[in-house]
Amino acid sequence: MSTNPSTPYITIGATDGQIRATNDLRYLCQSKITATVRATDKYNPAIGPKTIDITINPHNNPPYITNLSNVTSINENIGKGQTVFTLGLVDDGIGKVNYRMTSVSNGGLEQYELVGNQIRTKIDPNYERTDTRTATLYFDLTDGYCTTSQYSLTINIKDVNEPPLLTPPVMKQIVVNEGDVSH
């Protein structure tokens, strides 16, 4: 017997011809399998190939994110603990959804954290800090049985025109002479 997609989760009995699950089908993550079967014995001509569609019901789908765009932008100086993005997580209820956020840049995990399904700032975003202006975050989801392909989100920090900063901060008296400065 061969299957499409190829899977070790089902087998056919050599003596009785019954198709059986060999593993917990929650790990299969498919709703349908097509099996191609050929039957032979030493006395009769071969029968087949015969195609059998096997429907797994209920089947387990991997969890997924419904609303993730590839890029989002936030203003600088919004503060620590602010929600940047809320992930729309969907699962069919088989198993508990576990998710993990990673980043290849140091700035990604330094600036952002995943709290429940919300991406929040860990520090106050600052556009003037060039190493953290852009961070790409990666998300892996599993329900303990099925794992999704990796999702990603790039967060860009937008520059906000800040008022000028007076240095020194204490105002001092400035004397202006209104005469000819050449004397």
Buried (B, 14 or more C-beta within 10 A) or exposed (E): BEBEEEBEBBBBEEEEEEBEEEEEBBEBBBEEBEBEBEEEEEEEEEEEEEEEEBEBEEBBBBBBBEEBEEEEEBEBBBEEEBEBBEBEBBBEEBBEBEBEBBBEBEBBBBBBBBEEEEBBBEBBBBBEBEEBBBBBBBBBBBBBBBBBEEBEBBBEBEEEEEEEEEEEEEEEEEEEEEEEEEE
